[in-house]
Amino acid sequence: MVSDGLVATVVLVSVTLSLPCFLYGAYYIIETEPVTWDVLVHHLKFVTTGLVLTTVPMLLWMLPRLPDQLGGLSAVHAYLGLQAYALLAFGGTGIVRIFRAKRQHDLYNDYDEDVLLDEIGGETMGHWRSRLRIGVFGYVVFWILAYLVGVVRYGLRYVA
């Protein structure tokens, strides 16, 4: 049987490797103009990889163990992680509306710099873009906080 410490180390490495994926995905989408279909797909490859590296260990290892450990730092860790995913879902509602508007006007394939996203999306597009920004920023902040608490928990439990 595999030791708890070994699994914890693999989980720590997996979650740690997700951060460069998130950072590169964010950098790429921010710095690349125009956002075409190829740019979007390239961005999503890195963001999805980061989410898989974080979410799979959370669902398969962290969550099943939580009821036996709930208290102290594990409760803080779980709370911060839950907030991160809640903000990701919040931002996701904006992504859907933005994607739909750009797809409807074929701006991923036939980019026209004279067409503004706020114009094609109606009067609520600014709202959806704000939701996306708040959700992504909030996810990153809470992800980093949960990660730091997780590293402290790992150090206290498996290193100390």
NORJONOR-V885405 format. One record per pair of residues at least 24 apart in sequence whose C-alpha atoms are under 8 Angstrom apart, sorted by the first residue. I is the first residue (numbers start at 1). J is the second residue. Records with the same first field share a line. If there is no record, write none. Layout:
# NORJONOR-V885405
I=J + J
This chain:
# NORJONOR-V885405
5=158
8=154
11=57
12=151
14=53 + 54 + 57
15=50 + 53 + 54 + 57 + 147
17=50 + 53
18=49 + 50 + 51 + 53 + 54
19=50
20=50
21=46 + 47 + 49 + 50
22=46 + 47 + 50
34=111 + 113
35=108
36=107 + 108 + 109 + 111
37=108 + 109
73=149 + 153
74=150 + 153
76=146 + 149
77=146 + 147 + 149 + 150
78=146
80=142 + 143 + 145 + 146
81=142 + 143 + 146
83=139 + 142
84=138 + 139 + 140 + 141 + 142 + 143
85=139
86=139
87=134 + 135 + 136 + 138 + 139
88=135 + 136 + 138 + 139
89=135
90=131 + 132 + 135
91=131 + 132 + 133 + 134 + 135 + 136
92=132 + 135
93=128 + 131 + 132
94=127 + 128 + 129 + 130 + 131 + 132
95=128 + 129 + 132
97=121 + 125 + 128
98=125 + 128 + 129
